[in-house]
């Protein structure tokens, strides 16, 4: 099973916050940063899925997955644009939707979405490392993510809303009415959703192959040099050891 070090998780978290600073407009940036501050500890350790053979079912997997989605979304958009596709949305909209397409997988305001699976048999024989938290009210991850953003007063455009809803494509049966329409007036008016879905499929496949070819090892990165960053890493290591020693 692939693992991330405490330093890697800290670096990924910093990249995520830097993405907000670099792409999100000042009008909603304070609310967004407040939300990320609330979820910092939980989100930094959250997995991206519950089964090891899916994608990034490991501590820190969620943030890494989101960073991959953002990176690939921008790359896929550039490919589509170079080949003549209509790009009638902004990079901010694309990044915002990519960043929050799986936000519901961190849970609600109090509870985790994934909790460790207590069944050793299921972990060993079926790779079910985590299980869904039964204390949560049922919502799809996109719906819960949109609800969380609403709780913090984070506004979104129609492109962003539809992008978050449709990133999973037809893997979510609720999306069929959006994606399988025969009436011209009902067809999607932007390519952003298709780009997000393509980026998501690419990301999950590559993360699966990383798991497939990686033995039990920790991904190492350089330790930040400043005293403040080193202190953050030391605190994170302590939390990491307490949770996963």
N, C-alpha and C positions, 0 to 999 in steps of 0.2 A: 504493500500500500504506500502510495506516494505521500510525503509529508512536507509541510512548510515549517521553516524555523520561525522563531519569534521575531528575528530581524526582518525576514521576508514579509511577515504579516504587517509589521510596523511600516515597512517601506510601501507596501501595497495600499495601506490606509492613507499614507501621505499622498500617494499618487491620486487616489480617489478625491481627496480634498483639493488637491491642486487642479484637478479636472473641473471641479465646481468653480474655482477661482478663475480658471482660464476660459470657460465656455458659457457660464450662466450669467444672465443679466443682473445688474445690481438691484433691480426692483424686487426680485424674489430670492436673492442670494442669502440674506439674513435668516429668513424662515427655513430655508433648506439647510443651512449650517446648524441651526438650532435643532433640527430633526436629526441630523447626523451626530450631533453631540449627544443627544439622548440615547441613540442606538450604538454608540461607539464600541463599548466593550462587547456587547452581544454580536454586533455585525462583524467585528473584526475576527471573531472566532467561528462565525457561522459557516456551515458547509453549504455547497450549492445544490446537493441532492442527497438522498438517503441511502443509495446503494453504491458500493465501491465501483461497480462496472458501469454506472451511468456517467457522471462527470463531477469531478472535484468534491467527492464525498469525504471531506477531511476538514479539520479546523482551518479556517482561513480560506476555504474554497470559494465561498460566496463572493468576497471582494475580488479575488483573482479572476473569477468568472466574469464579473461585471466589467473589469478592466479589459479583458479580452474582447467582450462584446463591443465596447466602445471603440477599441482599436480596429476591429474588423469592420464595424459599421462604416467608419470613415473611409477605410480602404475600398470596401465594396461600392460605396457611393461614388468614389473617384473613378472606379472602373466603369460603372454605369454612365457617369457623366461623359467620360471620354468616348463612349460608344453611342452618344446621341440621346440618352434617356432624358426625360423631362425632370429636372430637379427643382421642384417648386416648394421647397422647404429649406430651412436654415440649418447650419451645423449645430446650432444650439438646440434646436428641436430634435435633431437626430441623436445627439449625445444625451439629452435629457431622457428621451424614451429608452435608449439603450441602458442608461444608468439605473432606471427604475422598473424595467420590465419584470424583474423578479423580486422587487422590494417586498412583496407579500410573504416571501420565504424567510424573512427575519421574524415573523410572528406578528402579534398585535403590540399594543403599547406596553404590556406587562409580561407577555409570555412568548417563549421561543416557539418557532414553527417546527423545527426538528429537535428531538431529544434523543440521547443515547439509547440504543436498543439494549435492553437488559438480558435478552436471550442470546446466550453464547452460541447456541446451535444455529440460530438464524444468521448471526454475524459470520460464523465460520463457514456454513454450508450454502448460504444464499447471498452473502455479501451485504445483508441489511444492517449497515453500520448505525443508521439512525432510523427512528420511526416518527410519524407525525404526532404532534402533541394533541391528545384527546381533549384537553381543556379549551382549545380554540373553537370559536364559532366557525362553521364551514364557510369559506369563501375561496374562490379561485385565487391564486397568487396575484394575477393582475388586478382583480377587484380589490383585494386587501391592500395592495400597494397604492392604488388610487385613493382608497379610504384613508390610509396613513398620511399621504400627502395633504389630503383635505384637513386632517386634524391639526396640521401645522400651518394652514393657510397658504400652502404653496399652490399657486395658480398654474394652469397649463393651457396650451393651445389645443385646438381640435386635432391637429396633426399629432401632437404628443399623446393625447388621450387615445386616439385610434391606434397609434404606434405601440403603446404599452399593451393595449388589448390584444393586438394581432401578432405580436412577435412570435408566439408559438405556432402560428399558422393553423393548418387543419388538424394538428395534433390535439387541439382543443375544439371539441365539437361545437361549442358555442360560437366559434368564429366562422362557421360555414356560411351563415347568412350574410356575412361581410365579403367573404372571399369567393363564393360560388353564386354569383348573381348573373342573371341573363338579361335583365332590364338595363339599358344604357344609363338611365338616371341613377341606378343603384350601384353602379360600379365605382370602385375606389378612385378618388380624384388625385391621388398622390402615389408615387412609387416608394415612399418612405417605409411603409409596412413590409413590402417585399424585400427591401434592402436589409431591414432589421431581422427578418426571418432567415434570410440567407446567411447573415452574419452569425445568428444564433446556431444554426445547423453546423456551420463551419467550426465555430468555437467548441461546441459539445463534442463533435467528432475528434478534433485535435486533442481535447482534454481526455477523451476516452483512450486515444492512442498513447498519450503520456502515461496513463495508468497502466495500460497493457504492457508497456516496455520498461517500466520503472520498478526496480526492487525497492525494498524498505530502505529509504535513505532520506535524509533531511536536505532540502534545497538551501544551500548556503548563500548568503550575500554579504557584502562588506558592511561592517558595523558603522553607523553614522559617527562622524568625528566630533561633533560639538558635544559639550557637556550636557546640554538640555536634551538632545536627542539620545545620548547614551543613557541618561536617567530614564527616559521613556522606555527604551529597550529593556533596561534592567527591570523596571516595573512590569513590563509585559512578560518577560521571562519568568518572573515570579508567579504571575497569574497562570502562565502556560504550564509551569511545573505543578502548581496546585491542582489544575484541572486534568492534566494528562500524564503526570509522572508515572 
